[in-house]
Amino acid sequence: MELSKEEISKLIGNAFEKADNISDEIKRQCPPQQCLRFSINREKQPSIFDSKLGGKPYWNTAMPYPTDEKGLPMVLVIQLNMEQCPQLQPLPSKGMIQFFISSDEEIICDGYGCNYDTPNLQTNYRVVYHNEVNYNLDPNTVSQYPTCEELEDYTPVKKECALNVEIDESCINLSCKKFDSLFVAAAKKLYNDDITDPFFNADEYLMKDMPQEFAHKIGPGLFDINPMYNGPEEFNFQMLGFPAFEQCDERDDNSKYDTLLLQIPTLASTEEDNLDDGYLTIWGDCGSMRIFINSNDLKQCSFSDVLYEFQCY
């Protein structure tokens, strides 16, 4: 079917309008949540005291350094100096939160330290919280610890990078469990449409008034500017807020792990990064990792019981 430019423009405009209206209604029913949003700071060379990806960790040598099931020292994936971050409850306002994984190639290649049967078992990964940061610590004391970038062929972080941190809003997205029921209710309320297919596709619904060949040609990329419909991407580098999944949320509806502590997606590199494979971080087939925690544990700065997982496409 041949369509004029005016007809094409009207069809696309109607689809965008419907997407925006349904998004607004979903946000009324499920308001956005505040989060800390991270981005790469290429202007700064981070020290052991800074928020960063990779590199040598801040570490009080009076404490035992984290090791994996083989007794090997772990590598730092990320550390967040909470004194450098905007204050956002219930995150701590001081201290350092760190995430480590095994440095063993076999363990990393088998799931980046995840234990799929018991994902809260911190054997080959570790979440560490230092309630105070000793800025008098000699950086040379951590020189013996391995880093992700030294093992870049198989670790998820390819280069040490400083981080920018800001408070932002995070909205529910199509990968979240509640999204489908909210979408169905919004379509019924706004357009009196009854969506009965339990496996419906939001993009297909939004383009249902388009000729099938035209809708197929455009594809779901039409809505990539709307974070509700476009799925996980680099934007989802955050603490708190709504998680974004490549596959699905595998937590039970009554899971005690009710709060997103950390989410790190695959991050593309630039020419400035001088990396061969095109990525600053990569999780499997361009996926992402998430750590969940109980909200009460987070308020008490207790990080011994968390759920860690990663997914890819």
Secondary structure by P-SEA (a helix, b strand, c coil): ccccaaaaaaaaaaaaaaaaaaaaaaaaaccbbbbbbbbbccccccccccccccccccccccccccccccccbbbbcccccccccccccccccbbbbbbbbbccaaaaaaccccccccccccccccccccccccccccccccccccccccccccccccbbbbbbbbbbbbbbcccccaaaaaaaaaaaaacccccccccccaaaaaaccccaaaaaaacccccccccccccccccccccccbbbbccccccccccccccccccccbbbbccccccccccccccccccbbbbbbbaaaaaaccccbbbbbcccc
